[in-house]
């Protein structure tokens, strides 16, 4: 699936670039047409650039151990990362009709994921939730909350969009799998997010809303750094 995804995400824009450049090489176009073709070539090249960049992110985030490291050099603050996400998204016009609620719990411990990586994961989940809401109707709400349960920190991103069918909940974390229309996503965002969480010995999954309402809930569980994680808890 990864190889097929790369072939598709790189091959399609590359074919377009070759075709457009051939037409440009033939000449005979006016300045406006030439500029339009050059712009289209640049746009297709940016698609390839985005895919390669996200593949590198995925490779860097790939888990290398089944057991959380006993000592973690880089620590992250989930509450701070959530606030950064809020500050980044509140000014966005595309989210003006969506209510974003940030509910960090008290006494949250630091986790074995850097703040930059936490922001990357949470931002991806919130933007996915916003896309889902826009796909169903105008308006809606997204809630990002965190709490401690025993030795695990639980982070949830919940929305009132159309929801994710149970049959797709495992597939959405596969590289290049996406339910978005062609050209609107590479399908690597959730794969990268899952790899980041698993690198720290955590888990990420889709679930029904806990209040029974329509929508989706993404649940992240991260262990207290230094604690050994049994493989059975990651299934």
C-alpha positions in Angstrom: 0.0 0.0 0.0 2.9 2.4 0.8 4.6 1.8 -2.5 1.3 2.1 -4.4 0.5 5.3 -2.6 3.9 6.8 -3.4 3.5 5.8 -7.1 0.1 7.5 -7.2 0.9 10.7 -5.2 4.2 11.3 -7.0 3.4 9.7 -10.4 0.3 11.7 -11.2 1.7 15.2 -10.7 5.0 14.1 -12.3 3.1 13.0 -15.4 1.3 16.3 -15.4 4.6 18.2 -15.2 6.0 16.2 -18.1 3.0 16.9 -20.3 2.8 20.6 -19.4 6.5 21.1 -20.0 6.3 19.3 -23.4 3.6 21.8 -24.5 5.7 24.7 -23.2 8.7 23.4 -25.2 6.6 23.4 -28.4 6.0 27.2 -28.1 3.4 29.2 -29.9 1.6 30.3 -26.8 1.0 33.9 -25.7 2.3 35.3 -22.5 -0.9 34.6 -20.5 -1.0 31.0 -21.5 2.7 30.5 -20.8 2.3 32.0 -17.3 -0.7 29.7 -16.7 1.2 26.6 -17.7 4.2 27.6 -15.5 1.8 28.1 -12.6 0.3 24.7 -13.1 3.8 23.1 -13.2 4.7 24.8 -10.0 1.5 23.6 -8.3 2.1 20.0 -9.3 5.7 20.2 -8.1 4.4 21.5 -4.8 2.2 18.4 -4.5 5.3 16.2 -4.9 7.2 18.3 -2.4 4.4 18.0 0.2 4.3 14.2 -0.3 8.1 13.8 0.1 8.1 16.1 3.2 5.3 14.0 4.8 7.0 10.8 4.0 10.2 12.0 5.7 8.0 13.0 8.7 6.5 9.5 8.7 10.0 7.9 8.5 11.3 10.0 11.4 8.3 9.2 13.6 8.3 5.5 12.9 8.4 3.5 16.2 11.6 1.6 16.8 10.8 -0.2 20.0 7.9 -2.0 21.6 8.8 -0.7 25.0 8.7 3.0 26.1 12.2 4.3 26.8 13.0 4.4 30.5 14.5 7.9 30.1 13.1 10.4 27.7 15.3 13.4 26.7 12.5 15.4 25.2 9.3 16.0 27.2 6.1 17.6 26.2 3.2 19.4 27.9 -0.2 18.4 26.4 -2.0 21.4 27.9 0.5 23.8 26.4 0.3 22.1 23.1 -3.5 22.2 23.1 -3.3 26.0 23.8 -0.9 26.4 20.9 -3.3 24.6 18.6 -6.1 26.9 19.8 -4.1 30.0 19.1 -3.2 28.7 15.7 -6.7 27.8 14.6 -9.0 30.5 16.2 -8.0 33.2 13.6 -8.6 30.8 10.7 -11.6 31.8 8.5 -12.3 28.2 7.6 -13.1 27.5 11.3 -15.1 30.6 12.1 -18.4 28.6 12.1 -17.0 25.8 14.3 -16.8 26.1 18.1 -13.4 24.8 19.4 -13.4 23.9 23.1 -10.1 23.2 24.9 -10.5 21.4 28.2 -7.1 20.5 29.7 -7.5 18.5 32.9 -5.6 19.2 36.1 -2.4 17.6 37.2 -1.3 16.4 33.8 2.2 14.9 33.7 4.7 15.5 31.0 4.8 13.0 28.2 7.6 11.5 26.1 6.7 13.6 23.0 8.0 17.0 22.2 5.7 20.0 22.2 6.3 20.5 18.5 5.2 16.9 17.8 2.2 17.1 20.1 1.1 20.3 18.3 1.5 18.4 15.0 -0.6 15.5 16.1 -3.4 17.6 17.8 -3.5 20.1 14.9 -3.9 17.2 12.4 -6.8 15.7 14.5 -8.6 19.0 14.9 -8.3 19.9 11.2 -9.5 16.4 10.2 -12.5 16.9 12.6 -13.2 20.3 11.0 -13.1 18.8 7.5 -15.5 16.2 8.6 -17.9 18.8 10.0 -17.7 20.9 6.9 -18.5 17.8 4.8 -21.7 17.1 6.8 -23.2 20.5 7.4 -22.3 24.1 8.2 -21.3 24.7 11.8 -20.4 22.3 14.6 -18.2 21.8 17.6 -14.8 20.2 18.4 -13.7 19.5 21.9 -10.1 18.7 22.8 -9.7 17.5 26.4 -7.1 15.7 28.5 -7.1 13.8 31.8 -5.0 11.3 33.8 -6.2 7.7 34.3 -3.8 5.7 36.5 -0.4 5.9 34.8 -1.7 7.0 31.4 -2.5 10.4 30.1 -5.6 10.3 27.9 -6.2 13.0 25.2 -9.5 13.1 23.3 -10.5 15.0 20.2 -14.3 14.8 19.7 -16.5 16.3 17.0 -20.1 16.2 15.9 -19.5 15.5 12.3 -20.9 12.5 10.4 -18.5 10.0 12.1 -16.1 7.3 10.8 -17.6 3.9 10.0 -16.3 1.2 12.2 -15.1 -0.8 9.1 -12.6 2.1 8.4 -11.3 2.9 11.8 -8.2 0.7 11.5 -7.5 1.6 7.9 -7.4 5.3 8.5 -4.0 5.0 10.1 -2.5 3.2 7.0 -0.2 5.4 4.9 -2.0 7.1 1.9 -5.4 5.9 3.0 -7.8 8.8 2.9 -11.5 9.4 2.5 -11.0 13.0 1.2 -11.4 13.8 -2.5 -8.4 13.5 -4.8 -6.0 16.4 -4.4 -7.2 17.4 -0.9 -4.8 15.2 1.2 -2.1 12.7 0.9 -3.5 10.3 3.5 -0.3 10.6 5.6 -1.4 12.9 8.4 -3.0 10.2 10.6 -0.2 7.7 9.8 2.4 10.3 11.0 0.3 11.0 14.1 0.0 7.3 15.0 3.8 6.8 14.5 4.6 9.7 16.8 2.3 8.4 19.5 3.5 4.8 19.2 7.1 6.0 19.4 6.4 7.2 22.9 4.7 3.8 23.8 1.2 5.2 23.4 -1.9 4.3 21.4 -4.3 6.1 19.2 -7.7 4.9 18.1 -11.1 6.0 16.8 -14.2 5.5 19.0 -17.8 6.5 19.2 -18.6 9.6 21.2 -19.0 8.8 24.9 -22.4 10.6 25.0 -23.9 8.5 22.3 -24.3 11.5 19.9 -23.4 11.5 16.3 -19.7 12.2 15.6 -16.2 10.9 16.1 -13.9 10.6 19.1 -10.2 10.0 18.7 -8.5 8.7 21.8 -4.8 9.0 22.5 -3.3 7.3 25.5 0.3 8.1 26.6 2.2 6.3 29.4 4.0 8.1 32.2 7.6 8.4 30.9 9.8 5.7 32.4 7.0 3.2 32.8 7.3 -0.1 30.9 4.4 -0.7 28.6 3.1 -4.3 28.1 2.6 -5.1 24.5 -1.0 -6.4 25.2 -2.0 -2.8 26.2 -1.1 -1.6 22.7 -3.4 -3.9 20.8 
